[in-house]
Amino acid sequence: MMASFRPLILTVSALALLSCGRPPSGTPSAPPPRFHALALGVNSFHLGEPQFRSRLLKGVLDGDPAWRWVEPAFALLVDRPPVRDRDLFVELQFGVPGELDLTKGPLTLVCKVNGLEACREKYAAAGDYWMACRVPDGAQSASQWRVEYQADRSFAHPALGRSLSLPVIGIGAFELEGTHRFQQQQLLRARDSYAALARRWQGVSLEESREALSIFHKLPTWRSAFFEGVPILKNPFDLWVMQEIIIETKPEFIIETGTLEGGSALFLASILDAAGLAGSRVITIDVATGHRAAEANPLWEQYVEFIQSSSSDAAMVQSLASRVKGHRTFITLDSDHSMVHVLRELRLYAPLVHSGGYLVVEDTHLDGVPSYEGNYVGPMAAVERFLELDGGKEFSRDLSREPFLMTFNPGGWLRRK
C-alpha cells in the first residue's frame, strides 16, 4: 500500500491580517516536500527547512520553519526534475500580505529562470497564491535553475528596518501535472470519474459505495493479512481478480512497483506456479529492502526478481523494456500514489504491455472516497490524465474486472487494445 503522504497545501491567509513584527500564530509546521518520485536532486522544498538553507540565494530572511519573509528581490536554487521531453514549470507558494496596501494598485511579481523571464503576474488582493511559470526554452535543459523574483511593492519592517514584500512557503519545479492549479482541476475530474463509476451499480448509491470502501479501508483486518507467512497489504477481492487475469493472459513477465514486505510478489509467484507457468517471472521494484523474510520462501527463489530502484527511473525501465520486448507482460503499479508519480509510471510502463494485456493502477479509490483526510490528488487523477494522452489511447478501462464492488482500484484495470 501507499506510504504516508501529505500534499503541499498550506494556508497563509492569516498573514494578511498579522503585524509584520510578529510570527503568525497557528501557522502549521511545514510538511514533507510534495513530490518524492526520485531522490535525484532537490526540485521541491520549503524555505524554512534548514537543510535547504544553501538554496536560499538572495533576499530571504531567517524566521519560521514553515515560511520565510523575503525582500522585494529574492532568488532560490532548484534542480531540474528528472524527466525528459516535457515542458517544465517553476511554482512559488506564497502569500500577499495586507501590509502591502493594495489600494494603491496591484502587486506585480516577475519571475526569471537563469536570467530569462518566465512570466509576470499581478495580484490585486491579499491572500494565498501559487505562481506557476513555464521555464523558458533557453533554460529548460539546465540541470539547475536560479529562480529570481522581483516584486514591485514592499513595506518597511518596523523592527528590522528592512523592506519586505512576501511571506513565501516553498518552491517547486514540476511538469504541468505537478502544478497546483492543474492538480486542483484534476482532483475534481477524478472525483467525478469515481462518482460515475460508482453509480453504475444498480441499487447502490454513491454514498453507500464510498462508505463501504471507507469502512473497509479503516478495518485492521485487511492490514493483518498474510500470504505464506508474509504480510500482504492488498484488498483480497483485488487479489482474486489478479489471479483471474494471470490465468487468462498467461504472462511471461509480471512487473510490480512497490514491493514493501514482498507478500504480493509471493502471491503473484504462487499463481504462476499454480498455472504451470514455470518459465515466467515476477519482477518487483522498490527503493527499500523490507522484503527479506519473503526471500526465504522457495517461490521467491524460483519466480521473483527484486530490483532496488525508484520505479520511475527511466534508465531502469528502459532496461526492463529491452528484456520484456515481445513477451506477454502484466504490470501492476503500487508504489508512490501521488498523481505526478503514477502518471510518470504510466508513461514509462504502458509501452511494455502486450496487446490484450493488463496494466493495473492500484488504489484509485484514494481520490474518490477519500480514505485519507484532505484533497488527495492520486492514482485516479493520473489515470484520467493518462487516458487522454496519446499513449493512453491504446488502453481502455475493463470494468468487468470489478465484479465485487469492493475494489481499491475502480477504473484502474486497464487493458491494452
C-alpha positions, 0 to 999 in steps of 0.5 A: 500500500501507499506510504504516508503522504501529505500534499503541499497545501498550506494556508497563509491567509492569516498573514494578511491580517498579522503585524509584520513584527510578529510570527503568525500564530497557528501557522502549521509546521511545514510538511514533507516536500510534495513530490518524492518520485526520485531522490535525484536532486532537490526540485521541491522544498520549503524555505524554512527547512534548514537543510535547504538553507544553501538554496536560499540565494538572495533576499530571504530572511531567517524566521519560521520553519514553515515560511520565510519573509523575503525582500522585494528581490529574492532568488532560490536554487532548484534542480531540474526534475528528472524527466525528459521531453516535457515542458517544465514549470517553476511554482512559488507558494506564497502569500500577499500580505495586507501590509502591502496596501493594495489600494494603491494598485496591484502587486506585480511579481516577475519571475526569471529562470537563469536570467530569462523571464518566465512570466509576470503576474499581478495580484490585486488582493491579499491572500494565498497564491501559487505562481506557476511559470513555464521555464523558458526554452533557453533554460529548460535543459539546465540541470539547475535553475536560479529562480529570481523574483522581483516584486514591485511593492514592499513595506518597511519592517518596523523592527528590522528596518528592512523592506519586505514584500512576501511571506513565501512557503516553498518552491517547486519545479514540476511538469504541468501535472505537478502544478497546483492549479492543474492538480486542483482541476484534476482532483475534481475530474477524478472525483467525478470519474469515481462518482460515475463509476460508482453509480453504475451499480444498480441499487447502490448509491454513491454514498453507500459505495464510498462508505463501504470502501471507507469502512473497509479501508479503516478495518485492521483486518485487511492490514493483518493479512498474510500470504505464506507467512508474509504480510500482504497489504492488498484488498483480497477481492483485488487479489482474486481478480489478479489471479483471474487475469494471470490465468487468462493472459498467461504472462511471461513477465509480471512487473510490480512497483512497490514491493514493501514486505514482498507478500504480493510478489509471493502471491503473484509467484504462487499463481504462476506456479499454480498455472504451470507457468514455470518459465515466467517471472515476477519482477518487483521494484522498490527503493527499500529492502523490507522484503527479506523474510519473503526471500526465504520462501522457495517461490521467491527463489524460483519466480521473483526478481527484486530490483532496488530502484525508484520505479520511475527511473527511466534508465531502469525501465528502459532496461526492463523494456529491452528484456520484456520486448515481445513477451506477454507482460502484466504490470501492476503499479503500487508504489508512490500514489501521488498523481505526478508519480503514477502518471510518470509510471504510466508513461514509462510502463504502458509501452511494455504491455502486450496487446490484450494485456493488463496494466493495473493502477492500484488504489484509485479509490484514494481520490474518490472516497477519500480514505485519507483526510484532505484533497488527495490528488492520486492514482485516479487523477493520473489515470484520467490524465493518462487516458487522454494522452496519446499513449493512453489511447491504446488502453481502455478501462475493463470494468468487468474486472470489478465484479465485487464492488469492493475494489481499491482500484475502480477504473484502474484495470486497464487493458491494452487494445 
